[in-house]
């Protein structure tokens, strides 16, 4: 019963914060789909969500072109500057993202993440946060494109909408 109460609290908080019913439907669908993937496939669902992150990264690039945003993906630092400017500056996905990046590691500290209800819901349902975190998944796709190396989500520490994400090359 306690699990259902906590899950209900997260959903109630999500609904209170959302002003757009369509966004609520999209988010609820994504929550249910990710939870279902985990229930059926366990760690294997990570491949699906990884592909989701790659597609989100492609959508970020295409969307930025359509909106006339400049992007320089020649280095990891330039790519992260674009990531920050576009996702935080234009779309307010978080209040702030601070990052340290090299060719083999990305550390992001995200303040007031707007997707935290989604990842909170996953964690409350025993789905590892890294399976669904869009900021981590997009970050991994970005790093892989820029460096040509494979990246893993090494760690996500989360506390009430603020998190530290660590990605490492294999």
N, C-alpha and C positions, 0 to 999 in steps of 0.2 A: 504494500500500500504506500509506503514512504516513497518508493521509486515513482509511482504514478503521480504523487503530489508534487515532487520536484519537477518532473516532466511537465506537469500542468502549469507550474510557476514559470517555466521557461517559455511555454507557448503563450501564456497570458501576457508576459512582458513583451514578447514579440508582437502580439496583436495590438498592444497599447502603443507601441512605437511606430507601427506601420500606418501610413495614411492612405496608401493606395491598395485597394482590395486585390488588384491584379498581381502586385508584388507579393502580397501575402499568399496567394494561390501558387505562384511560381516557387516561392521559398518553401512552402509546405510540400509541394511536389518533389522538390529537390531533397528535402529532409527525408521524406518517405522512400524515395528511390535509393538514396545512399544507404539508409538503414536496411532496406530490403536487400540490396547488393551484398552488404556485409553479412546479413543473416544467411544468405544462400551460398556465398562464395568466400567468406572470411577474407584472409589476406589477398586472395586472388582478385577481390574487388578493387584492390589498389591499382591494378593495371587499367581498369575502366576509368577510375577517377584520375589516373595519370593522363590518360588520353583526353579526358575532360579538361584538364589543366592546359594541355597543348592546344586544344581547340579554343579555350578562353584566350590564350596568348595570341593566337591568330586573329581572333575577333578584336582584341585590343589594338593590334597593329593595323588591321583594316579600318576599324572605327577611327583611329587617330588620323589615318590618311584622309578619310572622308571629311573629318572636321578640320583638316589643315594643320594638325599638330606636327611639329618637327620632331623627328626621332633620329638619334644616332646610336646604332647598335654595334659600333666598331670596337668598343671595349666594354667590360663588365660595368665599369663605373658609369660610362655614358648611358648604357642600357638601363641601369638602376635609376639614374637621374630622370630618364624618360618615364619609367615605371612609376616613380614617385610623383612626378609632375602630372602625368595623365590620370592615374588611378586615384590619387589623393587630391591633387589640385583641381582637376576637372570633374571627377565623379564622386568626390568626398567619401571614398570607401573606408576611410579612417581619418581620424583627426590629424595623425602624423605618422610617418614611418621614418625611423632613423635606421641607417644601414652601414655595415662594413662589408666590403666586397673585394675579393681577389679573384684570380682565375680558377681557384679550386674551393672557395668557400664563400657563402653568403650568410650573413647574420642580419636579421631584421628585427627591430623592436617596434611593434605596432601599438599605437595608442588609440583607444576608443574605436576598435574595429567594428564596422557596421555588419559584418557577417558573423559576429560572435554568437548570436542566438542559434544559428544553424550549427556551428561547431559545438556549442554547449549541448544542444539537443543530441547530437551524435555521441558525445562523451557520456551523457546521462544514460544512453542506451547501449553502452559498452562498445561503441564503435570508436576506434582510436581517432583522435582529432586530426591527425595528419592525413587520414583517408579522405576527408572532405574539405580541408582548409583551402579555399580558392587562392588566397594570397601565397601560400606555400607552393601550391601546384603550379600557378602561373610563374612564380619565381624560379622553380625548377626548370620549366620549359624555356624561360628566358635564358637562364644560365647555360643550358644545353645548346641552345641555338648559337649563342655568342662564343662559347668556348669549344664546342664540338665534343665535349665530354659528357658522360652520363652523371646525373646528380641524384642524390637521395635526400629525403627529408630526414635529417638526423634527429632533430628534437623540436618539440613545440612545448614551451612552458606558457601556461595561460592563467590569468587571474582577472576575472570580471571585465572582459572586453579588452584587456591589454595582454599582449603576448610577445614572446621572443621566439623567433623561428630560426633554426640553424639548418642550412643545406650544405652538404659536402659532396665533392666529386668522388667517384668511385676509384 
